Every structure is written in C-alpha cells, then in structure tokens.
C-alpha cells in the first residue's frame, strides 16, 4: 500500500471559518473507491486509517497510518528481554 490515500484530500479551513473548524476532507469518489478496493484486496483489512497532517511548509496532507500494535507474545518477549543482565 502506498503512503498517501488516492482521491482523499485534507484542506485547511478558510479564514472566515469559526475556530472549531479545523479543516475539511475532499473526496474524489471514483479515485477513493478504487484506492479502498485495492487496499482491501492487497492488505485484506477492513479499515484504512488516515492521519491528517501539516507539512513543515504549512501545507495540509493525508497519510496512511500503517501502525500495527504488537501482539501479546511480542510484548511479553520485549518485557522478558528487559530482565536480562546484559
């Protein structure tokens, strides 16, 4: 899966928007549907998590969040490794 979702765009609010408006999403339906169908086929997941970010340049953008929590066995192994004296 690519880093950026196709057909989904984050925009900052216009200057007349109230303070509680933090931005908006624009979705190009055909591109977004193709992206989601491809994500389902390639990743097999039912969810796609997308972060709304601001670049250092100030430009807003969307990025796919690929974080996967560790399984309990991995967490247990990490904790066991901490007890080693070396």
N, C-alpha and C positions, 0 to 999 in steps of 0.2 A: 504494500500500500504506500502511496506517496505521502509526503509530509503535509500537503495542502489539499483541502477538500475542493473538488471541482464544482463550480456553479454556486458556491456559498461565499458571500462577501460580507464583511463587517464594516460598518461605516460609523464614524463619529457623529454625534448629534449636531444639528445646525446651531448657530449662535442664538437663535430665538427659543430653543427648546428649554423647558424647565430643568432645574438642577437634577431631578430624579431620573431624567432620561440620560442613560449612559452610552447609548448607541443603538444601531439597528442592524438587522441582517437583511440582505437582499439575496434572494434565491432564484437562480435561473433554473426553472423546473426541469427541463429536459436534461441539462448537464448534471444537476444534482441527483436526479433519478438514476442516470447512468452510473454516476460515481457510487451511489449507495448499493446498486445491484452488483457492481464489480466488487465492492468491499465485502458484501455478503458471500459472493462466490469465492473470492480469494482468501478471506480471513475466516469465513464461517461464523462470524459473530453476529449477534442480533442488535448490537449497539455500536455506534461510532461516536466517540467523544471528541468534541471540538473545543479548543481553547480560543478565546478572543483575546488577542494580544496587541500591544502597541510597540512598534519598532523604535529603535533609538532615534530614527529620523522623525518620529511622531506619527507615522502612517499606521493606521489600524490594519490588522490582518487576522485571518483564521488559520489555525494549525491543528492538525490531528494529534490528539493526545494518545500516545501509544503505551502509557504506563500500565503495567500488569503487576498486581500485588503478588508478593511471594506466597507460595503455598506453605501450609503449616510445617511440613517436613523441612523446607528450606530455612524457615525461621528457627526451628529447633536446632538445625545444624549450625546456623550462624551463632546462636547462643552458646552451643557446645564449644565452638572454636574460641570463644572469648575466655573460656576457663583454662585454656592451655597455657602453661607457664612460659612458652617461648614465642 
